[in-house]
Amino acid sequence: MARGLDRLLQVTILTILVATFFCPNAGCENKKTGSDPAGFPMSFADLAEAVKPAVVNISTVSTVKIPGNPFQFFFGQGGKSQDSGEFDAFLKKFFGDIPDRELKQRSLGSGVIIDKVGYILTNYHVVQRAADITVRLTDGREFKAKVIGRDSKSDLSLIKISSPAQDLPVLPLGDSDRMRVGDWVLAVGNPFGLAHTVTQGIISATGRVIGTGPYDNFLQTDAPVNPGNSGGPLVNLRGEVVGITTAIVATGQGIGFAIPSNMAKNVVNQLREKGKVIRGWIGVSVQAVTPEIAESFGMKERRGALIGDVVPEGPAQAAGLRRGDIIVRFNNKDIKTMTDLPLLVAQAPVGSTVPVTILREGKEMNINLKIGELPEEKTAAPSKQAVRESDFGMSLEDITPSLQKKMKLQDKTGVVVIDVAQGSPAEDAGIEAGDVIKEVNRTPVKNLAEYKTAVAKIKKGSPILLLLKRGAMTFYASLKDGE
C-alpha cells in the first residue's frame, strides 16, 4: 500500500513539474499578451484598435503648370526641341503668346498624430508641393492642416491641424534602437486610398542602406506596404511608433522601409522649434574601408570611415584631420562602417566639441573636433566613357591643355585616366574615365613618368593605393599589382 502511495505521489509531482515547465504562468494561454506558449500572438485586434485612431489619411492638392500650347508635347520634353522654335514662332504670329495652364493634382498619403494639440508626422514627399492639406480621422472628422516644417534629407515633414480640435488620439514615439530582427510590427496607413488598413509583419533588418542619401538608416519590414502607406506609422506590440513608412521596393514582395523613430524625434523637435533641421558638419568626404584598402593601410580588421578629402578651413582641417586618416570612433561611439559617420555627425549639436579617434599611419590618435553647421551641398562627377585594356585595365596620359578642355578637367597637370576596361581591376575598384591620379601609395605624382616610377617600386602582388580626384571630390582606390 505504501509503495502504491509513493508511486502515486511520484506521478503527481512529475505531472506538476511538466505542467509548470510548459505553462509557467499557470495557464497555457497568456491572457495579458494574447499569445500562445511559443509567444506567437493569437490576435493583433486589440493593438490595431488602439493605434488606428491616431493614424490619419492625408489628402493634398498641388498646382502644377503645363504648357499652354498643346502642340509642345510633340516636340520633346518641355517643348524645347530644335524643331519647336520655328513652330512656336508660327503659333505666336497667329495666336500671340499662349500662357501656361495650371493643373490641380491630388494625392493621398498617411500620417500619425504625435501631440494632443494636433502635430502630425508624415513624409516630406507626401506634402512636398501641397497647396492644400486635409486630414481625416477614423471617426470621420476632417481638418485642414498647415506645414510646420519639411526636411528632404530625412524625408520627414511636420504638419499641424489648423483649427482647435478636442480629444485627439495620440501615438507615442518609441525607441527604435531597441527593435531587433524578428520583432513583431504593425503598419497602418492609407494604401491605394483604402483608409486605415492594418498589416502585420516583423522587422527584417535594421540599419538598412538603400542608396537614398547619406543618412540612410532604415528599418526593413515584411509587413505589406503599398503606395499610400507613405507617412504612416510602424508600431511595436506596445503601441509605440518605431518607424515612419517611407519606401517600398517596386519589384520586391514583402520589402518595405521605415525611418527609425529615434531619427524622427530629432527632426520633429527641430522642425517644431525652428521650422527647419540644422545638422552638424565636419568638412570631410569619406568612403568605405574595403578589404583591399584595409590591406593597403595595414589594418587587421575593416572598420571606420576613410577620409578622402578635407574641406579647406573646415572644422576637420582646423582640428588637424588629414586625407588618409581613418575615423574609427566619433563622440564616444564606434564607427564600424562608413555609413555610421554621417548620421552621428548630423546629430551632433552645432558648436559642440566631440572626441574623435582616428587611425594615422597605423596608430590610433585622439583629437577634439568642434562641430560646424552643414552648408548647402554641391557635387559634381563626370560620366563613364569608352574603355580600352591597359595597365590594371586603365589607359593613362599626362594632362595636356587639349585633354583638359576635352575632358573638362579642373587640373592643369597630372595623370588622367583616359578609359577603363570592362571587368578590369580598375573598374572593380570604382575608377572611371576622367579620374585624375594624385598619389600612388601616399606618394604624390605629377605626371605619367612619376606614376610609373612609383608603381615600379611596389612589390609584385602588394596592394597599390591610389588617391584620385573626380570633379571636386577626392577618394582612394586600391589595386593589386599582377592581377
Secondary structure, 3 states (H helix, E strand, C coil): CHHHHHHHHHHHHHHHHHHHHHCCCCCCCECCCCECCCCCECCCHHHHHHHHHHEEEEEEEEEEEECCCHHHHHCCHHHCCCCHHHHHHHHHHHHCCCCCEEEEEEEEEEEEECCCCCEEEEECCCCCCCCEEEEECCCCCEEEEEEEEEECCCCEEEEEECCCCCCCCCCCECCHHHCCCCCEEEEEECHHHCCCEEEEEEEEEEEECCCCCCCCCEEEECCCCCCCCCCCEEECCCCCEEEEEEEECCCCCCCEEEEEHHHHHHHHHHHHHHCCCCCEECCEEEEECCHHHHHHCCCCCCCCEEEEEECCCCHHHHHCCCCCCEEEEECCEECCCCCHHHHHHHHCCCCCEEEEEEEECCEEEEEEEECEECCCCCCCCCCCCCCCCCHHHEEEEECCHHHHHHCCCCCCCCEEEEEECCCCHHHHCCCCCCCEEEEECCEECCCHHHHHHHHHCCCCCCEEEEEEEECCEEEEEEEECCC
